[in-house]
């Protein structure tokens, strides 16, 4: 029995010495892990290149999806802002009356701005819009002009904060005495006509926002899976190595470290490549898209400012993070087996 | 130095035990051959010592430490105290000869300065200093095994375990490897070698422990002879018996008698 006790005591003492004898030098250890990670990256160059390319493509796809979502939603927003409601008033409504009506309608909280225009101004606008058309200019003698002015409605153009909720504006137009007297019966206000377009644009903006976000998440998930299996394949071919290192007595950290560094280097390079490709690609396409009336200002503003450095950093960080997580999960599998 | 007491191990799914009530004691600085045909339990015994497998029953004490007390976390620390040489060398394919040897020291936390001093010495011992920058794939089988030995002795372990170190090597290389192991034994390291090869066993005149069906059937303390009755010579995959010169001579002797 005493033998048993002695053995236990000796074993414990031996283990303690064993633990102490392995002097732990964090910096020395990290340095070695870094060194072997970098060496592993260059010695497995083809696998490294493949992993890097997959990661770069992933990051570019993510950028494209997120940018597309932002652009689409911004464009829809800009279009919504352009929407105005036109109220047609009887011809010859005086400027004074118009200003009074303007004051009345401006009291509504939903009204953002009001632009008024008398019959004469409307006529001048009509002329300037058609100045290239000789047929029209030719027939516009003095008599004709006066006839036009007496027939053209004065207008009031409203911009509102919430295009979906026009009830309060409608109520004023329909019940206020001044409006009731001035509104032209022949031509109804346009809020009903624009309703369909407003609804379309509103739903587009919603689709762009939520759809873009969902698409970005789905793409990101798919690409994380692709990266994960790429790295797993790379590590699968080296599972024997992990086993050997374990048999020789290497710590888990020491085995895992270089694999993580390799994947992180891949992620970093992929991040830089993706950032460059995205930047050049976007700057090339932006003017063309703007030509089609697509609102790219939000993205170009960011990329042209100091924030572009942040975007690049985000690319690199995302690459490194995805690389690290995938490789950790993949190594763990074989690390536990041996 | 190595003590096994009533060690029994049955792999899950097997009916017969791989090791059946094995007891043996190896003193410090001994050179011991562990022989037996495939499936006799040699590899299982080695795996018990390297703590790759756990015994179902019995006690294993290595260098004064009862393996029962070595927790999973500290297995790496424990393994660093052993030198292990494998049949298939188990060299890291993507690291050079130098790096393979240095690896064993790096994981033990040795300083770069000490490593740069130690590795060339060890490579010189195994006569591979001029191959330091090569990768394992560029080496012959014998050279690979010498790298494996260099790696295992770099930390100057008190115990060196070699599992079939010559199984994949030709006769001349085998002699070289055994000579090397003898040299390491002379430095004071306890050595346990498993083998099939009767020639080396018989030429060296060291202690021989024979395993059969998981049991120790013979333990000749000095100048042991590899008994043909207990262990048949291994067969190649085509079923042809490998007739080593020793085998033929012994057979002749038996016939004359």
Interface residues (C-beta under 8 A of the other chain):
Chain A: X7 X8 X10 X11 X12 X14 X15 X18 X19 X21 X22 X23 X24 X25 X28 X29 X32 X36 X40 X43 X44 X238 X241 X244 X245 X246 X247 X248 X249 X250 X251 X252 X254
Chain B: X50 X52 X61 X63 X64 X65 X66 X68 X69 X70 X74 X76 X77 X78 X79 X80 X81 X82 X84 X86 X90 X91 X92 X93 X94 X95 X103 X104 X106 X107 X108 X109 X111 X112 X151
